[in-house]
Amino acid sequence: MNIVMIGSGNVATVLGRKFTAAGHKIVQVISRNASAATELAYEWDTESSNYFSVINKNADVYIVAVSDNALQELVHDLKLPGKIVAHTAGSVPKEILKNVTGHYGVFYPLQSIRKDITRLPDIPIFFEGSDDRTSITLKKLAQSISFKQPVFASSEDRMKLHVAAVIVSNFTNHLYALAEQYCKKEGIDFHQLLPLIEETVQRLKTDSPAGTLTGPAIRDDQPTIQKHLELLKDYPHLQKVYQLLTESILQTK
Ligand SMILES: NC(=O)c1ccc[n+]([C@@H]2O[C@H](COP(=O)([O-])OP(=O)(O)OC[C@H]3O[C@@H](n4cnc5c(N)ncnc54)[C@H](OP(=O)(O)O)[C@@H]3O)[C@@H](O)[C@H]2O)c1
């Protein structure tokens, strides 16, 4: 397919790389960030611009991969009648694009995507279209870049998935970051925890997380919990997080 990529951040870069690797042609990169757009255009041997007025009108699909809060403003003057246009946001309804074209949709990559990671992760796509032509095209595009079958998700379901994604990915990553800071200050090697992290993730493939929980909170081991809170007395923020999660585990026991 011939694709116009709108945006030049993490998602635009990584999806663009996936599209080109799958044999699609990025015919243009449009972004307010002229230098990032030029770099991507060089990588994909295509053209770029930071002016929406010169958008290529001959592509099959337009992927709008810009920040959620920029979408409304950006699509205000964008008119691509008859074209298939999809955004990539988890928590924005597809209807935000309804004045751009009659064929609008969503191409939501359920993955943590960063352009500075050279390894391209598999990216499951949750898609939605305003009509059959849009849905079928977005599904085909998704099938071409992912080992996982694309999944149809309504805007409501996609937003719920996004909430769950934030909890399992962003929040756990933040906990790793807090633990890493603590380890550094206490002279412990954070990497010694990697086998534990890997085993915890491995178990999720076969068991429910609630059923595999171990540790002082699920055992309601108050003496150990109190010792840990005492050890964290110089880390009031981490102490609060420890306490909050311990209470959450105790409540769901
Ligand atoms: N990254 C992920 O893990 C991930 C996963 C799934 C879905 N998404 C969704 O994908 C979309 C893009 O995310 P991202 O991670 O690629 O974000 P990003 O790396 O921050 O890139 C955002 C892009 O939007 C542009 N932009 C920001 N404000 C703008 C404005 N007012 N007008 C025009 N362009 C503007 C930025 O241009 P500048 O460079 O000039 O700022 C940049 O090209 C978001 O809707 C996000 O929710 C992200």
The ligand as an ORCA input file, in Angstrom:
! r2SCAN-3c Opt
* xyz 0 1
  N       4.515      5.343     22.148
  C       3.670      4.380     22.473
  O       4.052      3.433     23.186
  C       2.261      4.380     21.946
  C       1.574      3.145     21.873
  C       0.282      3.135     21.360
  C      -0.315      4.304     20.921
  N       0.359      5.493     21.007
  C      -0.314      6.693     20.510
  O       0.304      7.131     19.294
  C       0.249      8.566     19.202
  C       1.647      9.112     19.020
  O       2.414      8.770     20.159
  P       4.012      8.845     20.129
  O       4.485      7.975     21.243
  O       4.531      8.626     18.765
  O       4.239     10.364     20.556
  P       5.568     11.220     20.355
  O       6.754     10.345     20.179
  O       5.559     12.220     21.454
  O       5.316     11.971     18.964
  C       4.243     12.851     18.839
  C       4.210     13.446     17.447
  O       3.122     14.389     17.444
  C       3.623     15.657     17.038
  N       2.865     16.745     17.673
  C       2.730     16.984     19.000
  N       1.957     18.062     19.196
  C       1.631     18.520     17.950
  C       0.848     19.619     17.497
  N       0.235     20.450     18.350
  N       0.709     19.770     16.164
  C       1.320     18.938     15.296
  N       2.061     17.864     15.668
  C       2.213     17.672     16.981
  C       5.067     15.661     17.487
  O       5.781     16.649     16.816
  P       7.036     17.348     17.555
  O       8.208     16.422     17.365
  O       7.186     18.624     16.830
  O       6.684     17.529     19.009
  C       5.469     14.222     17.072
  O       5.686     14.122     15.693
  C      -0.464      9.036     20.472
  O      -1.829      9.165     20.179
  C      -0.241      7.889     21.442
  O      -1.261      7.823     22.425
  C       1.635      5.561     21.513
*
